[in-house]
Amino acid sequence: MSILFYLFLAFFFLLSLVLCFVILIQEAKSLGLGASFGGDSGDSLFGTSTAMVLKRFTAYVSGAFLTFCLCLSLMSASLGRKAPAVAPTQVEQTAP
């Protein structure tokens, strides 16, 4: 169970980096800092329909992020619990 937890944790970390990157490359509504450096609103990195593609991709990545967050929360709660000690079912008999 702990190996699966660490694999989920590594994928969660990678997913969080991808989500940060995707959010940062989206175009702002007011063009904020990009307009001050001479950026044109018609320029786009990935083509003409970049805004819709990035919005959809961000929604999918954020959904996966939330799912992995819940899974890791449940896994970490189960790793912290100890299994109850089981009493032996057989009784030894001693010689008189």
C-alpha positions, 0 to 999 in steps of 0.5 A, spaced: 500 500 500 505 504 501 508 503 494 502 505 491 501 511 495 508 514 493 506 513 486 500 517 487 504 522 491 509 523 485 504 523 480 500 528 484 506 533 484 507 532 477 500 534 476 501 540 480 506 542 476 503 541 470 497 545 472 501 551 475 504 551 468 497 551 464 494 556 468 500 561 467 500 560 460 493 562 459 492 569 456 489 574 461 482 578 460 486 585 460 492 583 457 496 586 463 503 585 463 503 582 456 500 589 453 506 593 456 511 589 453 508 590 446 504 583 446 499 583 441 492 580 442 492 576 436 499 573 437 498 566 440 503 560 442 498 554 440 494 557 434 488 561 433 483 557 438 488 557 444 484 560 449 478 554 448 483 549 448 487 551 454 480 552 458 478 545 457 485 542 458 485 546 465 478 544 467 481 536 466 487 537 469 484 541 475 479 535 476 484 530 476 488 534 481 482 534 485 481 527 484 488 525 486 488 530 492 482 526 495 485 519 494 491 521 497 487 524 503 484 517 504 490 513 503 494 517 508 488 516 513 489 509 512 496 508 512 496 512 519 491 507 522 494 500 525 491 494 524 488 491 531 492 485 534 488 479 533 488 474 539 491 467 538 485 462 537 488 456 540 489 455 547 495 451 549 494 445 554 500 444 559 502 437 562 500 436 570 
